[in-house]
Amino acid sequence: MEQNRNGRRWTLYGVGALLLQAALLTGCDRHDAPPAPAQVENTAVPAPAPVAATPAPSGPARLILAFGDSLYAGYGLDRGQSLPDAVQNRLRRDGINATVVNAGVSGDTSAAGRQRFAFALSNLPRKPDLILIGLGGNDVLRQIAPAETRANMTAMLEEAKRRGIPTMLTGMMAPPNLGPEYTSQFNRIWPDLAKTYDTSLYPFILDGVIGDAKLMQADRVHPNPVGVDRIAARVAPLVETALGQGS
């Protein structure tokens, strides 16, 4: 039964990925092929925006940078419905005085994220207590070589390590229609990096929502508000643990 459910989930993910790829090519993607990091001007990089304010409990203030693509940015959702919003709300309900800065940019590949990562960190009011990194979905859509994705993710984790900032990864997985060689190489990236850098990992950001029409938008790839809350319910406890406040 579990194998059948996984097969159905991944079949729908593959179909949704193809639909989203077409949408990106017709205007949803905010980035063309990215230039080399040295060619990027800081003034062209969008500054992170704080999520909608909700009442904060007393206690030590915790600053979290949510750095990712459309799954963080809240593609197709109203303001205040993004995953960083939902995680912040859950942390605050659990008594953690957390502010989550949403640095998600729709269409970002890991290469585009790598280009703006240091800039995003340097423009926060202070060094964050934790960085959530969620990239890779657009790499799959473009069928970027897994070695390139790995190199970009590694560079960001190295930058965070250099600055002494803990990280947590929300992983991505390739649909099986891309072939066993690609999916095997791609899917190993996040567990390998989590082990190498001793960082927290939520293995697949869309786990538990992909393939369920009640939890997904019409493109079958981006979660709707109910789906976002489902993801946040699973991610927030890991964030609490990464902050040193979990059980």
Contacts in CASP RR format, 6 or more apart in sequence:
PFRMAT RR
TARGET T0000
AUTHOR 0000-0000-0000
METHOD contacts of the structure
MODEL  1
MEQNRNGRRWTLYGVGALLLQAALLTGCDRHDAPPAPAQVENTAVPAPAP
VAATPAPSGPARLILAFGDSLYAGYGLDRGQSLPDAVQNRLRRDGINATV
VNAGVSGDTSAAGRQRFAFALSNLPRKPDLILIGLGGNDVLRQIAPAETR
ANMTAMLEEAKRRGIPTMLTGMMAPPNLGPEYTSQFNRIWPDLAKTYDTS
LYPFILDGVIGDAKLMQADRVHPNPVGVDRIAARVAPLVETALGQGS
7 176 0 8 1.000
8 211 0 8 1.000
9 208 0 8 1.000
9 210 0 8 1.000
9 211 0 8 1.000
10 175 0 8 1.000
10 176 0 8 1.000
11 176 0 8 1.000
12 210 0 8 1.000
12 211 0 8 1.000
12 220 0 8 1.000
13 175 0 8 1.000
13 206 0 8 1.000
13 210 0 8 1.000
13 211 0 8 1.000
13 220 0 8 1.000
13 221 0 8 1.000
14 175 0 8 1.000
14 176 0 8 1.000
14 177 0 8 1.000
15 220 0 8 1.000
16 219 0 8 1.000
16 220 0 8 1.000
16 221 0 8 1.000
17 140 0 8 1.000
17 141 0 8 1.000
17 175 0 8 1.000
17 177 0 8 1.000
17 221 0 8 1.000
19 219 0 8 1.000
19 220 0 8 1.000
19 221 0 8 1.000
20 28 0 8 1.000
20 141 0 8 1.000
20 219 0 8 1.000
20 220 0 8 1.000
20 221 0 8 1.000
20 222 0 8 1.000
21 141 0 8 1.000
21 142 0 8 1.000
23 219 0 8 1.000
24 107 0 8 1.000
24 138 0 8 1.000
24 141 0 8 1.000
28 70 0 8 1.000
28 75 0 8 1.000
28 106 0 8 1.000
28 107 0 8 1.000
29 106 0 8 1.000
29 107 0 8 1.000
29 138 0 8 1.000
30 105 0 8 1.000
30 106 0 8 1.000
30 107 0 8 1.000
30 108 0 8 1.000
31 107 0 8 1.000
31 108 0 8 1.000
31 109 0 8 1.000
31 112 0 8 1.000
34 40 0 8 1.000
34 109 0 8 1.000
34 111 0 8 1.000
34 112 0 8 1.000
34 115 0 8 1.000
35 115 0 8 1.000
37 114 0 8 1.000
37 115 0 8 1.000
40 115 0 8 1.000
40 116 0 8 1.000
42 119 0 8 1.000
45 115 0 8 1.000
45 116 0 8 1.000
45 119 0 8 1.000
45 120 0 8 1.000
46 105 0 8 1.000
46 116 0 8 1.000
47 120 0 8 1.000
47 123 0 8 1.000
48 65 0 8 1.000
48 67 0 8 1.000
48 101 0 8 1.000
48 102 0 8 1.000
48 103 0 8 1.000
48 104 0 8 1.000
48 120 0 8 1.000
48 123 0 8 1.000
48 124 0 8 1.000
49 101 0 8 1.000
49 102 0 8 1.000
49 103 0 8 1.000
50 99 0 8 1.000
50 100 0 8 1.000
50 101 0 8 1.000
50 102 0 8 1.000
51 80 0 8 1.000
51 82 0 8 1.000
51 84 0 8 1.000
51 85 0 8 1.000
51 88 0 8 1.000
51 99 0 8 1.000
51 100 0 8 1.000
51 101 0 8 1.000
51 102 0 8 1.000
52 79 0 8 1.000
52 80 0 8 1.000
52 85 0 8 1.000
54 88 0 8 1.000
54 89 0 8 1.000
54 92 0 8 1.000
55 92 0 8 1.000
56 92 0 8 1.000
56 97 0 8 1.000
56 98 0 8 1.000
56 99 0 8 1.000
57 92 0 8 1.000
57 95 0 8 1.000
57 96 0 8 1.000
57 97 0 8 1.000
58 97 0 8 1.000
59 97 0 8 1.000
60 97 0 8 1.000
61 97 0 8 1.000
61 98 0 8 1.000
61 99 0 8 1.000
62 91 0 8 1.000
62 96 0 8 1.000
62 97 0 8 1.000
62 98 0 8 1.000
62 99 0 8 1.000
62 129 0 8 1.000
62 130 0 8 1.000
62 243 0 8 1.000
63 98 0 8 1.000
63 99 0 8 1.000
63 101 0 8 1.000
63 124 0 8 1.000
63 125 0 8 1.000
63 126 0 8 1.000
63 127 0 8 1.000
63 128 0 8 1.000
63 129 0 8 1.000
64 84 0 8 1.000
64 87 0 8 1.000
64 88 0 8 1.000
64 98 0 8 1.000
64 99 0 8 1.000
64 100 0 8 1.000
64 101 0 8 1.000
64 128 0 8 1.000
64 129 0 8 1.000
64 130 0 8 1.000
64 131 0 8 1.000
64 132 0 8 1.000
64 239 0 8 1.000
64 243 0 8 1.000
65 100 0 8 1.000
65 101 0 8 1.000
65 103 0 8 1.000
65 120 0 8 1.000
65 121 0 8 1.000
65 124 0 8 1.000
65 128 0 8 1.000
65 130 0 8 1.000
65 131 0 8 1.000
65 132 0 8 1.000
66 72 0 8 1.000
66 83 0 8 1.000
66 84 0 8 1.000
66 87 0 8 1.000
66 100 0 8 1.000
66 101 0 8 1.000
66 102 0 8 1.000
66 103 0 8 1.000
66 104 0 8 1.000
66 132 0 8 1.000
67 103 0 8 1.000
67 104 0 8 1.000
67 113 0 8 1.000
67 117 0 8 1.000
67 120 0 8 1.000
67 131 0 8 1.000
67 132 0 8 1.000
67 133 0 8 1.000
67 134 0 8 1.000
67 135 0 8 1.000
67 156 0 8 1.000
68 103 0 8 1.000
68 104 0 8 1.000
68 105 0 8 1.000
68 108 0 8 1.000
68 113 0 8 1.000
68 132 0 8 1.000
68 133 0 8 1.000
68 134 0 8 1.000
68 135 0 8 1.000
69 104 0 8 1.000
69 105 0 8 1.000
69 106 0 8 1.000
69 107 0 8 1.000
69 108 0 8 1.000
69 109 0 8 1.000
69 134 0 8 1.000
69 135 0 8 1.000
69 136 0 8 1.000
69 137 0 8 1.000
69 138 0 8 1.000
70 104 0 8 1.000
70 105 0 8 1.000
70 106 0 8 1.000
70 107 0 8 1.000
70 108 0 8 1.000
70 138 0 8 1.000
70 222 0 8 1.000
71 83 0 8 1.000
71 134 0 8 1.000
71 137 0 8 1.000
71 170 0 8 1.000
71 205 0 8 1.000
71 206 0 8 1.000
71 222 0 8 1.000
71 223 0 8 1.000
72 82 0 8 1.000
72 83 0 8 1.000
72 84 0 8 1.000
72 102 0 8 1.000
72 103 0 8 1.000
72 104 0 8 1.000
72 132 0 8 1.000
72 134 0 8 1.000
73 82 0 8 1.000
73 102 0 8 1.000
73 104 0 8 1.000
73 105 0 8 1.000
73 106 0 8 1.000
74 81 0 8 1.000
74 82 0 8 1.000
74 83 0 8 1.000
74 104 0 8 1.000
74 106 0 8 1.000
74 222 0 8 1.000
74 228 0 8 1.000
75 106 0 8 1.000
75 222 0 8 1.000
76 217 0 8 1.000
76 222 0 8 1.000
77 224 0 8 1.000
77 225 0 8 1.000
77 228 0 8 1.000
78 225 0 8 1.000
81 225 0 8 1.000
81 228 0 8 1.000
82 102 0 8 1.000
82 228 0 8 1.000
83 228 0 8 1.000
83 231 0 8 1.000
83 232 0 8 1.000
83 235 0 8 1.000
84 100 0 8 1.000
84 101 0 8 1.000
84 102 0 8 1.000
84 104 0 8 1.000
84 132 0 8 1.000
85 100 0 8 1.000
85 102 0 8 1.000
86 228 0 8 1.000
86 229 0 8 1.000
86 231 0 8 1.000
86 232 0 8 1.000
86 236 0 8 1.000
87 100 0 8 1.000
87 132 0 8 1.000
87 232 0 8 1.000
87 235 0 8 1.000
87 236 0 8 1.000
87 239 0 8 1.000
88 98 0 8 1.000
88 99 0 8 1.000
88 100 0 8 1.000
89 232 0 8 1.000
90 232 0 8 1.000
90 233 0 8 1.000
90 236 0 8 1.000
91 98 0 8 1.000
91 100 0 8 1.000
91 236 0 8 1.000
91 239 0 8 1.000
91 240 0 8 1.000
92 98 0 8 1.000
94 236 0 8 1.000
94 240 0 8 1.000
96 240 0 8 1.000
96 243 0 8 1.000
96 245 0 8 1.000
98 243 0 8 1.000
100 132 0 8 1.000
101 124 0 8 1.000
101 128 0 8 1.000
103 120 0 8 1.000
105 112 0 8 1.000
105 113 0 8 1.000
105 116 0 8 1.000
107 138 0 8 1.000
108 135 0 8 1.000
108 138 0 8 1.000
109 135 0 8 1.000
109 136 0 8 1.000
109 138 0 8 1.000
109 139 0 8 1.000
109 142 0 8 1.000
109 144 0 8 1.000
109 152 0 8 1.000
110 135 0 8 1.000
110 136 0 8 1.000
110 138 0 8 1.000
110 139 0 8 1.000
110 144 0 8 1.000
110 148 0 8 1.000
110 149 0 8 1.000
110 152 0 8 1.000
110 153 0 8 1.000
110 156 0 8 1.000
111 144 0 8 1.000
111 148 0 8 1.000
111 152 0 8 1.000
113 135 0 8 1.000
113 152 0 8 1.000
113 156 0 8 1.000
114 152 0 8 1.000
114 155 0 8 1.000
114 156 0 8 1.000
117 155 0 8 1.000
117 156 0 8 1.000
117 159 0 8 1.000
118 159 0 8 1.000
121 127 0 8 1.000
121 128 0 8 1.000
121 131 0 8 1.000
121 159 0 8 1.000
121 160 0 8 1.000
121 163 0 8 1.000
121 165 0 8 1.000
127 163 0 8 1.000
127 164 0 8 1.000
127 165 0 8 1.000
128 165 0 8 1.000
129 165 0 8 1.000
129 166 0 8 1.000
129 243 0 8 1.000
130 165 0 8 1.000
130 166 0 8 1.000
130 167 0 8 1.000
130 168 0 8 1.000
130 239 0 8 1.000
130 242 0 8 1.000
130 243 0 8 1.000
131 160 0 8 1.000
131 165 0 8 1.000
131 166 0 8 1.000
131 167 0 8 1.000
131 168 0 8 1.000
132 167 0 8 1.000
132 168 0 8 1.000
132 169 0 8 1.000
132 170 0 8 1.000
132 239 0 8 1.000
133 153 0 8 1.000
133 156 0 8 1.000
133 157 0 8 1.000
133 167 0 8 1.000
133 168 0 8 1.000
133 169 0 8 1.000
133 170 0 8 1.000
134 169 0 8 1.000
134 170 0 8 1.000
134 171 0 8 1.000
134 172 0 8 1.000
134 205 0 8 1.000
135 152 0 8 1.000
135 153 0 8 1.000
135 172 0 8 1.000
136 149 0 8 1.000
136 171 0 8 1.000
136 172 0 8 1.000
137 172 0 8 1.000
139 148 0 8 1.000
139 149 0 8 1.000
139 172 0 8 1.000
139 186 0 8 1.000
140 172 0 8 1.000
140 174 0 8 1.000
140 175 0 8 1.000
140 178 0 8 1.000
140 186 0 8 1.000
143 178 0 8 1.000
143 182 0 8 1.000
146 182 0 8 1.000
146 185 0 8 1.000
146 186 0 8 1.000
146 188 0 8 1.000
146 189 0 8 1.000
147 185 0 8 1.000
149 186 0 8 1.000
149 189 0 8 1.000
150 189 0 8 1.000
150 192 0 8 1.000
150 193 0 8 1.000
153 169 0 8 1.000
153 189 0 8 1.000
153 190 0 8 1.000
153 193 0 8 1.000
154 193 0 8 1.000
157 167 0 8 1.000
157 193 0 8 1.000
157 197 0 8 1.000
157 199 0 8 1.000
160 166 0 8 1.000
160 167 0 8 1.000
161 197 0 8 1.000
166 199 0 8 1.000
166 242 0 8 1.000
167 197 0 8 1.000
167 199 0 8 1.000
167 200 0 8 1.000
168 199 0 8 1.000
168 200 0 8 1.000
168 201 0 8 1.000
168 202 0 8 1.000
168 238 0 8 1.000
168 239 0 8 1.000
168 242 0 8 1.000
169 190 0 8 1.000
169 193 0 8 1.000
169 194 0 8 1.000
169 199 0 8 1.000
169 200 0 8 1.000
169 201 0 8 1.000
169 202 0 8 1.000
170 202 0 8 1.000
170 205 0 8 1.000
170 235 0 8 1.000
171 190 0 8 1.000
171 201 0 8 1.000
171 202 0 8 1.000
171 203 0 8 1.000
171 204 0 8 1.000
171 205 0 8 1.000
172 186 0 8 1.000
172 190 0 8 1.000
172 204 0 8 1.000
172 205 0 8 1.000
173 183 0 8 1.000
173 186 0 8 1.000
173 187 0 8 1.000
173 203 0 8 1.000
173 204 0 8 1.000
174 182 0 8 1.000
174 183 0 8 1.000
174 186 0 8 1.000
174 187 0 8 1.000
175 183 0 8 1.000
176 183 0 8 1.000
178 186 0 8 1.000
190 201 0 8 1.000
190 203 0 8 1.000
191 201 0 8 1.000
191 203 0 8 1.000
193 199 0 8 1.000
194 200 0 8 1.000
194 201 0 8 1.000
200 238 0 8 1.000
200 239 0 8 1.000
200 241 0 8 1.000
200 242 0 8 1.000
202 234 0 8 1.000
202 235 0 8 1.000
202 238 0 8 1.000
205 231 0 8 1.000
205 235 0 8 1.000
206 221 0 8 1.000
206 223 0 8 1.000
206 231 0 8 1.000
207 234 0 8 1.000
208 215 0 8 1.000
208 230 0 8 1.000
209 215 0 8 1.000
209 216 0 8 1.000
209 223 0 8 1.000
209 227 0 8 1.000
209 230 0 8 1.000
209 231 0 8 1.000
210 216 0 8 1.000
210 220 0 8 1.000
210 221 0 8 1.000
211 220 0 8 1.000
213 220 0 8 1.000
214 226 0 8 1.000
215 223 0 8 1.000
215 224 0 8 1.000
215 226 0 8 1.000
215 227 0 8 1.000
215 230 0 8 1.000
216 222 0 8 1.000
216 223 0 8 1.000
216 224 0 8 1.000
216 227 0 8 1.000
217 223 0 8 1.000
217 224 0 8 1.000
223 230 0 8 1.000
223 231 0 8 1.000
237 246 0 8 1.000
237 247 0 8 1.000
240 246 0 8 1.000
240 247 0 8 1.000
241 247 0 8 1.000
END
